[in-house]
Amino acid sequence: MGKGTPSKGKKNKAASHKTCRRCGKHSYHRRKGFCASCGFGHTAKLRQPGFRNRYRSFNGKKSFYR
């Protein structure tokens, strides 16, 4: 089988993510062995990107404020 469209059709059989033990979200990648949401499996610290800590101002401006 080639590496084009026919082989891509096999990707719907098994789920790649399952529920994470640490955060409870459905973001733990089975094959990679880490959670995309909290970082479980990669690091002991909780994954907290900078864009999560921002909030949008509702005064009409398009910028982010902390």
Residue frames as qw, qx, qy, qz and C-alpha x, y, z in Angstrom:
[[0.000, 0.890, 0.457, 0.000, 0.00, 0.00, 0.00],
 [0.405, 0.545, -0.019, 0.734, 1.25, 3.46, -0.86],
 [0.330, -0.287, -0.467, 0.769, 1.75, 6.37, 1.44],
 [0.114, -0.189, -0.230, -0.948, -1.01, 8.52, 0.00],
 [0.563, -0.211, -0.023, -0.799, -4.77, 8.52, 0.28],
 [0.804, -0.147, -0.538, -0.207, -5.31, 4.75, 0.80],
 [0.560, -0.041, -0.642, 0.522, -3.05, 4.61, 3.84],
 [0.105, -0.199, 0.281, -0.933, -4.63, 7.73, 5.38],
 [0.662, -0.279, -0.336, -0.609, -7.96, 5.90, 5.50],
 [0.716, -0.163, -0.651, 0.192, -6.60, 3.56, 8.18],
 [0.196, 0.242, -0.446, 0.839, -6.17, 6.39, 10.67],
 [0.514, -0.362, -0.015, -0.778, -9.77, 6.30, 11.90],
 [0.746, -0.150, -0.645, -0.072, -9.52, 2.91, 13.58],
 [0.637, -0.363, -0.496, 0.466, -7.75, 3.60, 16.88],
 [0.177, -0.971, -0.115, -0.110, -7.93, 6.63, 19.13],
 [0.583, 0.438, -0.334, 0.597, -4.66, 8.46, 19.56],
 [0.076, -0.431, 0.420, -0.795, -5.63, 10.31, 22.77],
 [0.544, -0.452, -0.706, -0.003, -7.12, 9.10, 26.03],
 [0.397, -0.875, -0.119, -0.250, -8.03, 10.70, 29.36],
 [0.349, 0.552, -0.529, 0.541, -5.06, 12.08, 31.25],
 [0.629, -0.370, -0.623, 0.282, -4.38, 10.82, 34.77],
 [0.342, -0.188, -0.316, 0.865, -3.31, 14.23, 36.02],
 [0.149, 0.105, -0.006, -0.983, -5.62, 16.81, 34.43],
 [0.441, 0.364, 0.735, -0.363, -8.57, 14.63, 33.43],
 [0.476, 0.625, -0.135, -0.604, -8.76, 16.00, 29.89],
 [0.898, 0.266, 0.347, 0.047, -8.84, 13.79, 26.82],
 [0.305, 0.908, -0.284, -0.047, -5.37, 14.94, 25.76],
 [0.539, -0.526, 0.646, 0.128, -2.97, 12.15, 26.74],
 [0.628, 0.541, -0.457, -0.323, -1.34, 10.83, 23.55],
 [0.954, -0.200, 0.207, -0.081, -1.00, 7.06, 23.76],
 [0.872, 0.348, -0.036, 0.342, 1.89, 6.65, 21.35],
 [0.284, 0.706, -0.275, 0.587, 3.88, 9.73, 22.38],
 [0.643, -0.301, -0.597, 0.375, 3.26, 9.11, 26.08],
 [0.192, -0.193, -0.336, 0.902, 2.51, 12.64, 27.24],
 [0.119, 0.756, 0.612, -0.200, -0.45, 14.94, 27.73],
 [0.333, 0.467, 0.282, 0.769, -0.84, 17.85, 25.32],
 [0.268, -0.838, -0.276, -0.386, -2.81, 19.85, 27.87],
 [0.560, -0.819, 0.105, -0.066, -0.91, 19.60, 31.16],
 [0.299, 0.735, -0.600, 0.107, 2.43, 18.10, 30.07],
 [0.774, -0.370, 0.475, -0.197, 2.16, 14.89, 32.10],
 [0.936, 0.194, 0.225, 0.190, 4.80, 12.46, 30.88],
 [0.547, 0.650, -0.093, 0.519, 7.21, 15.22, 29.83],
 [0.152, 0.456, -0.395, 0.783, 7.61, 17.28, 32.97],
 [0.320, -0.370, -0.768, 0.413, 6.76, 17.23, 36.65],
 [0.065, 0.317, 0.207, -0.923, 5.65, 20.86, 36.46],
 [0.440, 0.630, 0.609, -0.197, 2.25, 21.74, 35.11],
 [0.371, 0.233, 0.460, 0.772, 2.30, 23.00, 31.54],
 [0.035, 0.827, 0.410, -0.384, 1.14, 26.63, 31.60],
 [0.475, 0.358, 0.324, 0.736, 1.73, 28.54, 28.36],
 [0.128, -0.183, -0.167, 0.960, 1.72, 32.32, 28.44],
 [0.271, -0.205, -0.438, -0.832, -1.43, 32.69, 26.35],
 [0.461, -0.473, -0.749, -0.040, -3.49, 30.94, 29.03],
 [0.370, -0.447, -0.460, 0.672, -2.69, 33.59, 31.62],
 [0.016, 0.006, 0.171, 0.985, -3.89, 36.49, 29.49],
 [0.221, 0.604, 0.720, -0.260, -7.36, 37.87, 29.43],
 [0.238, 0.439, 0.458, 0.735, -9.03, 39.95, 26.77],
 [0.029, 0.307, 0.318, -0.896, -10.12, 43.47, 27.58],
 [0.213, 0.597, 0.761, 0.139, -13.67, 44.31, 26.63],
 [0.009, -0.755, -0.156, 0.637, -13.14, 48.02, 26.03],
 [0.600, 0.775, 0.085, -0.179, -12.89, 47.74, 22.26],
 [0.022, 0.766, -0.612, -0.194, -9.13, 47.33, 22.01],
 [0.919, 0.259, -0.263, -0.141, -7.62, 44.38, 20.19],
 [0.339, 0.531, -0.692, 0.352, -4.64, 43.86, 22.48],
 [0.767, -0.354, -0.529, 0.074, -4.12, 41.59, 25.45],
 [0.143, -0.713, 0.382, -0.570, -3.52, 42.80, 28.97],
 [0.484, -0.003, -0.819, 0.308, -2.31, 40.92, 31.99]]
